[in-house]
Amino acid sequence: MAIQEIKAATMDTREFVAKKIQEISQAVEEGDAINALSGGVDSSCVTMLGHKALGNRLKTYFINNGIMRENEPETIISIFKTLGVPVEVIDAQDVFFDALKGITDPEEKREAITQTFYKEVFAELVKKSNSRYLLQGTILTDVDETVAGIKRQHNVFEQLGIDPQKAFGYKIIEPLVQLRKDGVRKVAEAVGLPETIYNRMPFPGPALSARVIGEATREKIGIVKRATVITEEMLQGVKAFQYMAILHQDRVTGICNGKREFGMQVEIRCWDSIDARNATFTRLPYDILEKLAGRIVTEVPGVVSVTYNITTKPPSTMEAV
Ligand code: XMP
């Protein structure tokens, strides 16, 4: 059955929130549910809806998969602590890096993350917590792109004919599946999240592994993580939908300390978009780009080239993997 879209512009946000809280309560009944908080607007919003519906019958986990941005677990846990929502951190770094070992194909990489997340890490947590339900923040754009065969978003199952109950042993509830990003932001504000979250830039489920071309090793993730810190610092004042640093696989000749270095290349992307379906590159001032490139080649060892993407989506997609 086609999902009925709710447009941000015409949504009655208060009514939406009340309805979703009621639906979650009714579905879970007297039982427990769990959810994974990544700190993005979608999962944060679902955490708040679930918390309002179920109180301490919702167990919220932050899965540290090793491919998140710098200091992400600490930052997110402390925000939710001030909101009165307890969050347990699960250290699953080794499991994810093992699953990513040797994988270079983009879709295989996404699939490895999906399987590790749902089949290994989550199935275990569901078992441990005696929950039958997982609440998650799938939005309509995730479904569209997966069904269209553009990208296998990490959190889409039913629309691909996969029954989560059969595949993983639990049911999935998706309160935001009728919304796009602009609608989720309105709901996130309405449920009391701070602006740092409801206006937070999107970040993909496969995290920094979507920004490493080829195998996402610990070392490469470390490099893209450093480039990401610099990119986010330098572009934070820019009005854009999303910006990112991508580590390329191809090497290029550069010069380091007067010597030839066959070094790495980082690509910067900065997008203007409303709902991520279409996007255009942001016309960033050259002096910002120059400073950004200068910092990356100085502060990230081994990087000798920084480029800026000037393509639109489509034909590009926003993430490189
Ligand atoms: P693409 O690369 O498909 O990205 O143009 C569109 C938007 O979706 C985000 N993205 C994801 N979000 N799971 C998510 O929750 C995913 O697997 C995923 N892949 C991409 C991306 O950051 C952009 O905002």
py3Dmol code that shows the C-alpha trace and the ligand (Angstrom):
import py3Dmol

protein = """\
ATOM      1  CA  MET A   1       0.000   0.000   0.000  1.00  0.00           C
ATOM      2  CA  ALA A   2       1.330   3.423  -0.956  1.00  0.00           C
ATOM      3  CA  ILE A   3       2.360   5.612   1.958  1.00  0.00           C
ATOM      4  CA  GLN A   4       0.217   8.723   2.282  1.00  0.00           C
ATOM      5  CA  GLU A   5       2.565  11.708   2.399  1.00  0.00           C
ATOM      6  CA  ILE A   6       1.943  14.438   4.990  1.00  0.00           C
ATOM      7  CA  LYS A   7       3.369  17.729   3.746  1.00  0.00           C
ATOM      8  CA  ALA A   8       5.150  19.970   6.232  1.00  0.00           C
ATOM      9  CA  ALA A   9       3.314  23.060   5.009  1.00  0.00           C
ATOM     10  CA  THR A  10      -0.157  21.684   5.694  1.00  0.00           C
ATOM     11  CA  MET A  11       0.561  19.404   8.668  1.00  0.00           C
ATOM     12  CA  ASP A  12      -1.211  20.083  11.973  1.00  0.00           C
ATOM     13  CA  THR A  13       1.878  19.339  14.060  1.00  0.00           C
ATOM     14  CA  ARG A  14       0.153  19.088  17.433  1.00  0.00           C
ATOM     15  CA  GLU A  15      -2.427  16.717  16.060  1.00  0.00           C
ATOM     16  CA  PHE A  16       0.307  14.636  14.391  1.00  0.00           C
ATOM     17  CA  VAL A  17       2.256  14.348  17.662  1.00  0.00           C
ATOM     18  CA  ALA A  18      -0.830  13.353  19.660  1.00  0.00           C
ATOM     19  CA  LYS A  19      -1.817  10.767  17.051  1.00  0.00           C
ATOM     20  CA  LYS A  20       1.620   9.177  16.910  1.00  0.00           C
ATOM     21  CA  ILE A  21       1.916   8.973  20.691  1.00  0.00           C
ATOM     22  CA  GLN A  22      -1.442   7.223  20.767  1.00  0.00           C
ATOM     23  CA  GLU A  23      -0.508   4.847  17.938  1.00  0.00           C
ATOM     24  CA  ILE A  24       2.755   3.850  19.646  1.00  0.00           C
ATOM     25  CA  SER A  25       0.955   3.209  22.960  1.00  0.00           C
ATOM     26  CA  GLN A  26      -1.709   1.124  21.260  1.00  0.00           C
ATOM     27  CA  ALA A  27       0.778  -0.935  19.235  1.00  0.00           C
ATOM     28  CA  VAL A  28       3.122  -1.710  22.124  1.00  0.00           C
ATOM     29  CA  GLU A  29       0.278  -2.190  24.646  1.00  0.00           C
ATOM     30  CA  GLU A  30       1.684  -3.127  28.063  1.00  0.00           C
ATOM     31  CA  GLY A  31       5.001  -4.341  26.666  1.00  0.00           C
ATOM     32  CA  ASP A  32       8.378  -2.703  26.121  1.00  0.00           C
ATOM     33  CA  ALA A  33       9.970  -1.250  23.040  1.00  0.00           C
ATOM     34  CA  ILE A  34      13.478  -0.271  22.152  1.00  0.00           C
ATOM     35  CA  ASN A  35      14.983   2.258  19.805  1.00  0.00           C
ATOM     36  CA  ALA A  36      18.351   3.365  18.579  1.00  0.00           C
ATOM     37  CA  LEU A  37      19.235   6.994  18.952  1.00  0.00           C
ATOM     38  CA  SER A  38      21.875   8.239  16.543  1.00  0.00           C
ATOM     39  CA  GLY A  39      21.505  11.925  17.366  1.00  0.00           C
ATOM     40  CA  GLY A  40      20.044  12.856  14.004  1.00  0.00           C
ATOM     41  CA  VAL A  41      16.743  14.698  13.857  1.00  0.00           C
ATOM     42  CA  ASP A  42      14.779  11.577  12.789  1.00  0.00           C
ATOM     43  CA  SER A  43      15.921   9.205  15.526  1.00  0.00           C
ATOM     44  CA  SER A  44      15.843  11.992  18.132  1.00  0.00           C
ATOM     45  CA  CYS A  45      12.264  12.775  17.198  1.00  0.00           C
ATOM     46  CA  VAL A  46      11.249   9.112  17.438  1.00  0.00           C
ATOM     47  CA  THR A  47      12.988   8.843  20.814  1.00  0.00           C
ATOM     48  CA  MET A  48      10.894  11.726  22.148  1.00  0.00           C
ATOM     49  CA  LEU A  49       7.636  10.365  20.700  1.00  0.00           C
ATOM     50  CA  GLY A  50       8.419   6.931  22.147  1.00  0.00           C
ATOM     51  CA  HIS A  51       9.392   8.400  25.487  1.00  0.00           C
ATOM     52  CA  LYS A  52       6.157  10.379  25.662  1.00  0.00           C
ATOM     53  CA  ALA A  53       4.132   7.291  24.731  1.00  0.00           C
ATOM     54  CA  LEU A  54       5.883   4.672  26.840  1.00  0.00           C
ATOM     55  CA  GLY A  55       7.960   6.419  29.511  1.00  0.00           C
ATOM     56  CA  ASN A  56      10.484   4.014  30.979  1.00  0.00           C
ATOM     57  CA  ARG A  57       9.055   1.131  28.938  1.00  0.00           C
ATOM     58  CA  LEU A  58      11.092   2.556  26.048  1.00  0.00           C
ATOM     59  CA  LYS A  59      14.722   1.532  26.203  1.00  0.00           C
ATOM     60  CA  THR A  60      16.884   3.850  24.137  1.00  0.00           C
ATOM     61  CA  TYR A  61      20.322   2.758  22.942  1.00  0.00           C
ATOM     62  CA  PHE A  62      23.084   4.691  21.319  1.00  0.00           C
ATOM     63  CA  ILE A  63      25.050   2.227  19.194  1.00  0.00           C
ATOM     64  CA  ASN A  64      28.635   3.349  18.969  1.00  0.00           C
ATOM     65  CA  ASN A  65      29.520   1.781  15.639  1.00  0.00           C
ATOM     66  CA  GLY A  66      32.879   3.550  15.338  1.00  0.00           C
ATOM     67  CA  ILE A  67      31.829   5.345  12.158  1.00  0.00           C
ATOM     68  CA  MET A  68      30.124   8.334  13.765  1.00  0.00           C
ATOM     69  CA  ARG A  69      31.438  11.851  13.916  1.00  0.00           C
ATOM     70  CA  GLU A  70      33.925  12.995  16.561  1.00  0.00           C
ATOM     71  CA  ASN A  71      32.545  13.105  20.159  1.00  0.00           C
ATOM     72  CA  GLU A  72      29.090  12.119  18.946  1.00  0.00           C
ATOM     73  CA  PRO A  73      28.173   9.669  21.753  1.00  0.00           C
ATOM     74  CA  GLU A  74      29.107  12.106  24.551  1.00  0.00           C
ATOM     75  CA  THR A  75      27.323  15.072  22.922  1.00  0.00           C
ATOM     76  CA  ILE A  76      24.071  13.229  22.275  1.00  0.00           C
ATOM     77  CA  ILE A  77      23.901  11.459  25.630  1.00  0.00           C
ATOM     78  CA  SER A  78      24.299  14.757  27.456  1.00  0.00           C
ATOM     79  CA  ILE A  79      21.531  16.458  25.396  1.00  0.00           C
ATOM     80  CA  PHE A  80      19.093  13.652  26.175  1.00  0.00           C
ATOM     81  CA  LYS A  81      20.086  13.611  29.832  1.00  0.00           C
ATOM     82  CA  THR A  82      18.887  17.202  30.109  1.00  0.00           C
ATOM     83  CA  LEU A  83      15.600  16.098  28.484  1.00  0.00           C
ATOM     84  CA  GLY A  84      15.181  13.380  31.107  1.00  0.00           C
ATOM     85  CA  VAL A  85      15.618  10.523  28.625  1.00  0.00           C
ATOM     86  CA  PRO A  86      18.058   7.826  29.734  1.00  0.00           C
ATOM     87  CA  VAL A  87      20.219   6.437  26.952  1.00  0.00           C
ATOM     88  CA  GLU A  88      22.509   3.419  27.152  1.00  0.00           C
ATOM     89  CA  VAL A  89      25.646   3.351  25.003  1.00  0.00           C
ATOM     90  CA  ILE A  90      26.530   0.063  23.323  1.00  0.00           C
ATOM     91  CA  ASP A  91      30.104  -0.249  22.130  1.00  0.00           C
ATOM     92  CA  ALA A  92      29.820  -2.157  18.853  1.00  0.00           C
ATOM     93  CA  GLN A  93      32.850  -0.735  17.067  1.00  0.00           C
ATOM     94  CA  ASP A  94      34.632  -4.049  16.524  1.00  0.00           C
ATOM     95  CA  VAL A  95      31.501  -5.749  15.161  1.00  0.00           C
ATOM     96  CA  PHE A  96      30.967  -3.016  12.561  1.00  0.00           C
ATOM     97  CA  PHE A  97      34.600  -2.778  11.450  1.00  0.00           C
ATOM     98  CA  ASP A  98      34.720  -6.571  11.111  1.00  0.00           C
ATOM     99  CA  ALA A  99      31.564  -6.480   8.973  1.00  0.00           C
ATOM    100  CA  LEU A 100      33.030  -3.757   6.744  1.00  0.00           C
ATOM    101  CA  LYS A 101      36.322  -5.550   6.221  1.00  0.00           C
ATOM    102  CA  GLY A 102      37.203  -6.019   2.557  1.00  0.00           C
ATOM    103  CA  ILE A 103      33.954  -4.492   1.230  1.00  0.00           C
ATOM    104  CA  THR A 104      34.351  -1.867  -1.474  1.00  0.00           C
ATOM    105  CA  ASP A 105      31.037  -1.932  -3.342  1.00  0.00           C
ATOM    106  CA  PRO A 106      28.713   0.868  -2.112  1.00  0.00           C
ATOM    107  CA  GLU A 107      25.546  -1.210  -1.903  1.00  0.00           C
ATOM    108  CA  GLU A 108      27.350  -4.123  -0.253  1.00  0.00           C
ATOM    109  CA  LYS A 109      28.712  -1.698   2.297  1.00  0.00           C
ATOM    110  CA  ARG A 110      25.217  -0.389   3.051  1.00  0.00           C
ATOM    111  CA  GLU A 111      23.909  -3.957   3.267  1.00  0.00           C
ATOM    112  CA  ALA A 112      26.710  -4.980   5.654  1.00  0.00           C
ATOM    113  CA  ILE A 113      25.798  -2.126   7.965  1.00  0.00           C
ATOM    114  CA  THR A 114      22.093  -2.933   7.771  1.00  0.00           C
ATOM    115  CA  GLN A 115      22.640  -6.604   8.567  1.00  0.00           C
ATOM    116  CA  THR A 116      25.086  -5.879  11.393  1.00  0.00           C
ATOM    117  CA  PHE A 117      22.782  -3.302  12.909  1.00  0.00           C
ATOM    118  CA  TYR A 118      19.516  -5.224  12.734  1.00  0.00           C
ATOM    119  CA  LYS A 119      20.579  -8.849  12.795  1.00  0.00           C
ATOM    120  CA  GLU A 120      23.534  -8.799  15.146  1.00  0.00           C
ATOM    121  CA  VAL A 121      23.436  -5.781  17.433  1.00  0.00           C
ATOM    122  CA  PHE A 122      19.710  -5.148  17.605  1.00  0.00           C
ATOM    123  CA  ALA A 123      18.444  -8.707  17.630  1.00  0.00           C
ATOM    124  CA  GLU A 124      20.652  -9.218  20.693  1.00  0.00           C
ATOM    125  CA  LEU A 125      19.332  -6.108  22.428  1.00  0.00           C
ATOM    126  CA  VAL A 126      15.708  -6.993  21.672  1.00  0.00           C
ATOM    127  CA  LYS A 127      16.267 -10.460  23.147  1.00  0.00           C
ATOM    128  CA  LYS A 128      17.960  -9.047  26.229  1.00  0.00           C
ATOM    129  CA  SER A 129      15.286  -6.442  26.830  1.00  0.00           C
ATOM    130  CA  ASN A 130      12.291  -8.716  26.165  1.00  0.00           C
ATOM    131  CA  SER A 131      10.901  -6.183  23.678  1.00  0.00           C
ATOM    132  CA  ARG A 132       8.926  -7.118  20.633  1.00  0.00           C
ATOM    133  CA  TYR A 133       9.078  -3.702  19.023  1.00  0.00           C
ATOM    134  CA  LEU A 134      11.734  -1.479  17.577  1.00  0.00           C
ATOM    135  CA  LEU A 135      10.830   2.158  16.997  1.00  0.00           C
ATOM    136  CA  GLN A 136      12.745   3.784  14.189  1.00  0.00           C
ATOM    137  CA  GLY A 137      12.872   7.040  12.280  1.00  0.00           C
ATOM    138  CA  THR A 138      12.439   5.986   8.661  1.00  0.00           C
ATOM    139  CA  ILE A 139      11.155   8.909   6.577  1.00  0.00           C
ATOM    140  CA  LEU A 140       9.470   8.973   3.183  1.00  0.00           C
ATOM    141  CA  THR A 141      12.614   9.991   1.295  1.00  0.00           C
ATOM    142  CA  ASP A 142      14.414   6.872   2.638  1.00  0.00           C
ATOM    143  CA  VAL A 143      11.604   4.705   1.288  1.00  0.00           C
ATOM    144  CA  ASP A 144      11.425   6.482  -2.091  1.00  0.00           C
ATOM    145  CA  GLU A 145      15.127   6.163  -2.820  1.00  0.00           C
ATOM    146  CA  THR A 146      15.303   2.544  -1.745  1.00  0.00           C
ATOM    147  CA  VAL A 147      12.240   1.509  -3.722  1.00  0.00           C
ATOM    148  CA  ALA A 148      13.482   3.432  -6.774  1.00  0.00           C
ATOM    149  CA  GLY A 149      16.713   1.436  -6.518  1.00  0.00           C
ATOM    150  CA  ILE A 150      18.873   4.547  -6.128  1.00  0.00           C
ATOM    151  CA  LYS A 151      20.315   3.719  -2.724  1.00  0.00           C
ATOM    152  CA  ARG A 152      19.517   1.032  -0.235  1.00  0.00           C
ATOM    153  CA  GLN A 153      18.759   3.136   2.832  1.00  0.00           C
ATOM    154  CA  HIS A 154      19.771   1.293   5.961  1.00  0.00           C
ATOM    155  CA  ASN A 155      16.323   1.377   7.564  1.00  0.00           C
ATOM    156  CA  VAL A 156      13.855   0.279   4.877  1.00  0.00           C
ATOM    157  CA  PHE A 157      12.390  -3.248   4.922  1.00  0.00           C
ATOM    158  CA  GLU A 158       8.677  -3.724   4.348  1.00  0.00           C
ATOM    159  CA  GLN A 159       8.700  -1.767   1.102  1.00  0.00           C
ATOM    160  CA  LEU A 160      11.362  -4.186  -0.142  1.00  0.00           C
ATOM    161  CA  GLY A 161       9.182  -7.155   0.781  1.00  0.00           C
ATOM    162  CA  ILE A 162      11.245  -7.930   3.910  1.00  0.00           C
ATOM    163  CA  ASP A 163       9.228  -8.840   6.999  1.00  0.00           C
ATOM    164  CA  PRO A 164      11.325  -7.641   9.967  1.00  0.00           C
ATOM    165  CA  GLN A 165       9.538 -10.094  12.264  1.00  0.00           C
ATOM    166  CA  LYS A 166      10.719 -13.019  10.118  1.00  0.00           C
ATOM    167  CA  ALA A 167      14.114 -11.570   9.231  1.00  0.00           C
ATOM    168  CA  PHE A 168      15.143 -10.253  12.651  1.00  0.00           C
ATOM    169  CA  GLY A 169      12.563 -11.486  15.167  1.00  0.00           C
ATOM    170  CA  TYR A 170      10.855  -8.205  16.036  1.00  0.00           C
ATOM    171  CA  LYS A 171       8.329  -5.703  14.682  1.00  0.00           C
ATOM    172  CA  ILE A 172       9.264  -2.236  13.520  1.00  0.00           C
ATOM    173  CA  ILE A 173       7.180   0.893  14.181  1.00  0.00           C
ATOM    174  CA  GLU A 174       7.878   3.912  11.962  1.00  0.00           C
ATOM    175  CA  PRO A 175       6.026   6.992  13.232  1.00  0.00           C
ATOM    176  CA  LEU A 176       7.686   9.395  10.749  1.00  0.00           C
ATOM    177  CA  VAL A 177       7.303   7.411   7.547  1.00  0.00           C
ATOM    178  CA  GLN A 178       4.737   9.838   6.067  1.00  0.00           C
ATOM    179  CA  LEU A 179       7.028  12.834   6.499  1.00  0.00           C
ATOM    180  CA  ARG A 180       9.983  14.350   4.753  1.00  0.00           C
ATOM    181  CA  LYS A 181      12.805  16.143   6.518  1.00  0.00           C
ATOM    182  CA  ASP A 182      11.038  19.511   6.734  1.00  0.00           C
ATOM    183  CA  GLY A 183       8.035  17.859   8.413  1.00  0.00           C
ATOM    184  CA  VAL A 184      10.257  15.955  10.863  1.00  0.00           C
ATOM    185  CA  ARG A 185      11.917  19.224  11.917  1.00  0.00           C
ATOM    186  CA  LYS A 186       8.503  20.688  12.812  1.00  0.00           C
ATOM    187  CA  VAL A 187       7.596  17.611  14.851  1.00  0.00           C
ATOM    188  CA  ALA A 188      11.014  17.586  16.530  1.00  0.00           C
ATOM    189  CA  GLU A 189      10.524  21.157  17.698  1.00  0.00           C
ATOM    190  CA  ALA A 190       7.001  20.383  18.903  1.00  0.00           C
ATOM    191  CA  VAL A 191       8.177  17.453  21.075  1.00  0.00           C
ATOM    192  CA  GLY A 192      10.627  19.698  22.916  1.00  0.00           C
ATOM    193  CA  LEU A 193      13.960  18.952  21.280  1.00  0.00           C
ATOM    194  CA  PRO A 194      16.507  21.792  21.308  1.00  0.00           C
ATOM    195  CA  GLU A 195      17.258  23.716  18.123  1.00  0.00           C
ATOM    196  CA  THR A 196      20.700  22.071  17.894  1.00  0.00           C
ATOM    197  CA  ILE A 197      18.777  18.876  17.182  1.00  0.00           C
ATOM    198  CA  TYR A 198      15.646  19.975  15.289  1.00  0.00           C
ATOM    199  CA  ASN A 199      17.675  22.095  12.912  1.00  0.00           C
ATOM    200  CA  ARG A 200      20.550  19.647  12.799  1.00  0.00           C
ATOM    201  CA  MET A 201      22.023  18.838   9.456  1.00  0.00           C
ATOM    202  CA  PRO A 202      21.032  15.373   8.168  1.00  0.00           C
ATOM    203  CA  PHE A 203      23.561  12.601   8.590  1.00  0.00           C
ATOM    204  CA  PRO A 204      23.269   9.215   6.873  1.00  0.00           C
ATOM    205  CA  GLY A 205      22.548   5.920   8.663  1.00  0.00           C
ATOM    206  CA  PRO A 206      25.720   4.319   7.276  1.00  0.00           C
ATOM    207  CA  ALA A 207      27.497   7.318   8.827  1.00  0.00           C
ATOM    208  CA  LEU A 208      31.061   8.088   7.756  1.00  0.00           C
ATOM    209  CA  SER A 209      31.297   4.819   5.828  1.00  0.00           C
ATOM    210  CA  ALA A 210      29.055   6.586   3.258  1.00  0.00           C
ATOM    211  CA  ARG A 211      31.853   9.138   2.936  1.00  0.00           C
ATOM    212  CA  VAL A 212      34.772   6.810   2.336  1.00  0.00           C
ATOM    213  CA  ILE A 213      35.051   5.534  -1.218  1.00  0.00           C
ATOM    214  CA  GLY A 214      36.170   1.912  -1.144  1.00  0.00           C
ATOM    215  CA  GLU A 215      36.844  -0.050   2.034  1.00  0.00           C
ATOM    216  CA  ALA A 216      35.895   1.807   5.224  1.00  0.00           C
ATOM    217  CA  THR A 217      38.858   0.876   7.415  1.00  0.00           C
ATOM    218  CA  ARG A 218      39.466   2.329  10.888  1.00  0.00           C
ATOM    219  CA  GLU A 219      42.294   4.372   9.433  1.00  0.00           C
ATOM    220  CA  LYS A 220      40.214   5.865   6.618  1.00  0.00           C
ATOM    221  CA  ILE A 221      37.312   6.560   8.943  1.00  0.00           C
ATOM    222  CA  GLY A 222      39.801   8.381  11.191  1.00  0.00           C
ATOM    223  CA  ILE A 223      40.898  10.543   8.257  1.00  0.00           C
ATOM    224  CA  VAL A 224      37.393  11.421   7.111  1.00  0.00           C
ATOM    225  CA  LYS A 225      36.436  12.091  10.736  1.00  0.00           C
ATOM    226  CA  ARG A 226      39.159  14.741  11.024  1.00  0.00           C
ATOM    227  CA  ALA A 227      38.210  16.285   7.675  1.00  0.00           C
ATOM    228  CA  THR A 228      34.566  16.316   8.823  1.00  0.00           C
ATOM    229  CA  VAL A 229      35.367  18.215  12.030  1.00  0.00           C
ATOM    230  CA  ILE A 230      37.156  20.894  10.004  1.00  0.00           C
ATOM    231  CA  THR A 231      34.439  21.054   7.331  1.00  0.00           C
ATOM    232  CA  GLU A 232      31.664  21.388   9.913  1.00  0.00           C
ATOM    233  CA  GLU A 233      33.594  24.071  11.790  1.00  0.00           C
ATOM    234  CA  MET A 234      34.343  26.072   8.658  1.00  0.00           C
ATOM    235  CA  LEU A 235      30.877  25.846   7.117  1.00  0.00           C
ATOM    236  CA  GLN A 236      28.708  26.107  10.224  1.00  0.00           C
ATOM    237  CA  GLY A 237      27.801  29.728   9.475  1.00  0.00           C
ATOM    238  CA  VAL A 238      26.749  28.914   5.918  1.00  0.00           C
ATOM    239  CA  LYS A 239      23.049  28.549   5.166  1.00  0.00           C
ATOM    240  CA  ALA A 240      22.948  25.123   3.531  1.00  0.00           C
ATOM    241  CA  PHE A 241      20.962  21.903   3.821  1.00  0.00           C
ATOM    242  CA  GLN A 242      24.001  19.696   4.361  1.00  0.00           C
ATOM    243  CA  TYR A 243      27.775  19.699   3.973  1.00  0.00           C
ATOM    244  CA  MET A 244      30.297  16.942   4.132  1.00  0.00           C
ATOM    245  CA  ALA A 245      33.828  15.761   3.459  1.00  0.00           C
ATOM    246  CA  ILE A 246      34.424  12.628   1.389  1.00  0.00           C
ATOM    247  CA  LEU A 247      37.639  10.617   1.277  1.00  0.00           C
ATOM    248  CA  HIS A 248      38.480   9.358  -2.194  1.00  0.00           C
ATOM    249  CA  GLN A 249      40.224   6.135  -3.041  1.00  0.00           C
ATOM    250  CA  ASP A 250      42.339   7.442  -5.929  1.00  0.00           C
ATOM    251  CA  ARG A 251      45.659   8.943  -4.988  1.00  0.00           C
ATOM    252  CA  VAL A 252      47.272  11.971  -6.596  1.00  0.00           C
ATOM    253  CA  THR A 253      50.790  13.312  -6.586  1.00  0.00           C
ATOM    254  CA  GLY A 254      51.394  16.157  -4.183  1.00  0.00           C
ATOM    255  CA  ILE A 255      54.272  17.741  -2.298  1.00  0.00           C
ATOM    256  CA  CYS A 256      54.834  17.404   1.447  1.00  0.00           C
ATOM    257  CA  ASN A 257      57.862  18.997   3.127  1.00  0.00           C
ATOM    258  CA  GLY A 258      59.466  19.528  -0.294  1.00  0.00           C
ATOM    259  CA  LYS A 259      59.113  15.834  -1.194  1.00  0.00           C
ATOM    260  CA  ARG A 260      56.838  14.000  -3.579  1.00  0.00           C
ATOM    261  CA  GLU A 261      53.830  12.472  -1.827  1.00  0.00           C
ATOM    262  CA  PHE A 262      51.354  10.217  -3.596  1.00  0.00           C
ATOM    263  CA  GLY A 263      48.617  11.459  -1.327  1.00  0.00           C
ATOM    264  CA  MET A 264      44.917  11.342  -0.610  1.00  0.00           C
ATOM    265  CA  GLN A 265      42.097  13.472  -1.975  1.00  0.00           C
ATOM    266  CA  VAL A 266      39.187  14.894  -0.038  1.00  0.00           C
ATOM    267  CA  GLU A 267      36.073  16.147  -1.793  1.00  0.00           C
ATOM    268  CA  ILE A 268      33.839  18.742  -0.141  1.00  0.00           C
ATOM    269  CA  ARG A 269      30.129  18.803  -0.901  1.00  0.00           C
ATOM    270  CA  CYS A 270      27.732  21.485   0.293  1.00  0.00           C
ATOM    271  CA  TRP A 271      24.084  21.219  -0.714  1.00  0.00           C
ATOM    272  CA  ASP A 272      21.080  23.507  -0.946  1.00  0.00           C
ATOM    273  CA  SER A 273      17.879  21.501  -0.748  1.00  0.00           C
ATOM    274  CA  ILE A 274      14.421  21.502   0.809  1.00  0.00           C
ATOM    275  CA  ASP A 275      13.718  17.810   1.209  1.00  0.00           C
ATOM    276  CA  ALA A 276      16.821  15.992  -0.147  1.00  0.00           C
ATOM    277  CA  ARG A 277      15.032  14.797  -3.281  1.00  0.00           C
ATOM    278  CA  ASN A 278      16.740  17.395  -5.433  1.00  0.00           C
ATOM    279  CA  ALA A 279      19.722  19.499  -4.520  1.00  0.00           C
ATOM    280  CA  THR A 280      22.044  22.096  -5.940  1.00  0.00           C
ATOM    281  CA  PHE A 281      25.548  22.907  -4.797  1.00  0.00           C
ATOM    282  CA  THR A 282      25.906  25.955  -2.575  1.00  0.00           C
ATOM    283  CA  ARG A 283      27.745  28.878  -4.171  1.00  0.00           C
ATOM    284  CA  LEU A 284      30.285  29.116  -1.373  1.00  0.00           C
ATOM    285  CA  PRO A 285      32.597  32.146  -1.335  1.00  0.00           C
ATOM    286  CA  TYR A 286      36.087  31.323  -2.610  1.00  0.00           C
ATOM    287  CA  ASP A 287      37.753  32.623   0.547  1.00  0.00           C
ATOM    288  CA  ILE A 288      35.839  30.093   2.681  1.00  0.00           C
ATOM    289  CA  LEU A 289      36.743  27.305   0.270  1.00  0.00           C
ATOM    290  CA  GLU A 290      40.366  28.393   0.257  1.00  0.00           C
ATOM    291  CA  LYS A 291      40.585  28.436   4.071  1.00  0.00           C
ATOM    292  CA  LEU A 292      38.796  25.094   4.312  1.00  0.00           C
ATOM    293  CA  ALA A 293      41.133  23.429   1.823  1.00  0.00           C
ATOM    294  CA  GLY A 294      44.137  24.992   3.550  1.00  0.00           C
ATOM    295  CA  ARG A 295      43.096  23.612   6.930  1.00  0.00           C
ATOM    296  CA  ILE A 296      42.398  20.123   5.597  1.00  0.00           C
ATOM    297  CA  VAL A 297      45.765  19.725   3.859  1.00  0.00           C
ATOM    298  CA  THR A 298      47.562  21.152   6.905  1.00  0.00           C
ATOM    299  CA  GLU A 299      45.660  19.343   9.641  1.00  0.00           C
ATOM    300  CA  VAL A 300      44.917  15.970   8.056  1.00  0.00           C
ATOM    301  CA  PRO A 301      48.168  14.107   7.393  1.00  0.00           C
ATOM    302  CA  GLY A 302      48.458  12.497   3.969  1.00  0.00           C
ATOM    303  CA  VAL A 303      45.821  14.625   2.226  1.00  0.00           C
ATOM    304  CA  VAL A 304      47.302  16.614  -0.658  1.00  0.00           C
ATOM    305  CA  SER A 305      44.219  17.621  -2.646  1.00  0.00           C
ATOM    306  CA  VAL A 306      40.814  19.113  -1.790  1.00  0.00           C
ATOM    307  CA  THR A 307      38.071  19.554  -4.391  1.00  0.00           C
ATOM    308  CA  TYR A 308      34.592  21.109  -4.298  1.00  0.00           C
ATOM    309  CA  ASN A 309      31.635  19.382  -5.975  1.00  0.00           C
ATOM    310  CA  ILE A 310      29.688  21.567  -8.424  1.00  0.00           C
ATOM    311  CA  THR A 311      27.128  19.030  -9.576  1.00  0.00           C
ATOM    312  CA  THR A 312      23.392  18.934  -8.843  1.00  0.00           C
ATOM    313  CA  LYS A 313      21.281  16.029  -7.555  1.00  0.00           C
ATOM    314  CA  PRO A 314      20.354  14.355  -9.873  1.00  0.00           C
ATOM    315  CA  PRO A 315      22.541  13.025 -11.440  1.00  0.00           C
ATOM    316  CA  SER A 316      24.722  13.175  -8.315  1.00  0.00           C
ATOM    317  CA  THR A 317      23.359  11.913  -5.007  1.00  0.00           C
ATOM    318  CA  MET A 318      24.147  13.876  -1.867  1.00  0.00           C
ATOM    319  CA  GLU A 319      26.320  11.227  -0.217  1.00  0.00           C
ATOM    320  CA  ALA A 320      29.053   9.655  -2.324  1.00  0.00           C
ATOM    321  CA  VAL A 321      28.245   6.045  -1.386  1.00  0.00           C
TER     322      VAL A 321
END
"""
ligand_1 = """\
24
XMP
P 21.413 10.788 -1.064
O 22.859 10.456 -0.928
O 20.566 9.568 -1.241
O 21.001 11.400 0.349
O 21.127 11.831 -2.077
C 19.764 12.043 0.583
C 19.711 12.361 2.059
O 19.582 11.146 2.805
C 20.705 10.971 3.679
N 21.034 9.534 3.587
C 20.585 8.633 4.469
N 19.829 8.758 5.567
N 19.971 6.422 5.907
C 19.538 7.651 6.302
O 18.866 7.754 7.329
C 20.738 6.197 4.825
O 21.111 5.080 4.510
C 21.062 7.379 4.068
N 21.784 7.553 2.936
C 21.736 8.900 2.654
C 21.781 11.879 3.144
O 22.696 12.271 4.166
C 20.961 13.032 2.588
O 20.566 13.932 3.589
"""
view = py3Dmol.view(width=600, height=400)
view.addModel(protein, "pdb")
view.setStyle({"model": 0}, {"cartoon": {"style": "trace"}})
view.addModel(ligand_1, "xyz")
view.setStyle({"model": 1}, {"stick": {}})
view.zoomTo()
view.show()
